């Protein structure tokens, strides 16, 4: 590790759970971030600042004025621009040590294998159930850790699925009956700072997964930012789940 990298990541390296070996592990990791909105913005910023070596960014949307109250990687001058291109530029300017590729595409069943094949860990910051379920099935079949988040109104959720584990549940275990695209959070109300909080949690969980220090059995966190209540629990595998029941 070069001297400037030792200085940049010195506060990480001081943590015994990370040290130089852990920081090098982060620099050798490859992360796919699906969605660069309210969750993907803070998540990608903290992952870049933390020294993730390779980041693959996926979004097929343009910056809109209504995004700017919570999608903190953009500013007013970016309205109308492709989110992936703006985000890539900002992340590289934040940390020139990282490699960052952007893909102006929406993840679907036809392209997911090609698009995510070079990402070792997947962070799902998408805004609809259809995409989340496609990502969940892909990660399960390919034994890739999936860290997923969502927020609507004052409440946010974080899911952490370790699919290299025999007993890991999946997203479908909880949401098997939900198929309606109208349940997208794209047009829903969202408390601005909550998006930053959930996105930051996604970065935290991802880094701990990479370092293999995420030993908690609680793979679900729900935060109510109106009451400041935080609930943690363990999601169990659904024996009738159509995705993971046979593993």
RAPE-V362504 format. One record per run of one state. SS is the DSSP state (@ for helix, = for strand, . for the rest). FROM is the first residue (numbers start at 1). TO is the last residue. If there is no record, write none. Layout:
# RAPE-V362504
ss=SS from=FROM to=TO
ss=SS from=FROM to=TO
This chain:
# RAPE-V362504
ss=. from=1 to=2
ss=@ from=3 to=8
ss=. from=9 to=9
ss=@ from=10 to=13
ss=. from=14 to=18
ss=@ from=19 to=27
ss=. from=28 to=29
ss== from=30 to=34
ss=. from=35 to=37
ss=@ from=38 to=49
ss=. from=50 to=53
ss== from=54 to=58
ss=. from=59 to=61
ss== from=62 to=62
ss=. from=63 to=64
ss=@ from=65 to=67
ss=. from=68 to=75
ss=@ from=76 to=78
ss=. from=79 to=81
ss== from=82 to=82
ss=@ from=83 to=94
ss=. from=95 to=98
ss== from=99 to=103
ss=. from=104 to=111
ss=@ from=112 to=116
ss=. from=117 to=120
ss== from=121 to=124
ss=. from=125 to=128
ss=@ from=129 to=141
ss=. from=142 to=145
ss== from=146 to=153
ss=. from=154 to=154
ss== from=155 to=161
ss=. from=162 to=170
ss=@ from=171 to=175
ss=. from=176 to=180
ss=@ from=181 to=183
ss=. from=184 to=189
ss== from=190 to=190
ss=. from=191 to=191
ss=@ from=192 to=211
ss=. from=212 to=219
ss== from=220 to=224
ss=. from=225 to=228
ss== from=229 to=233
ss=. from=234 to=247
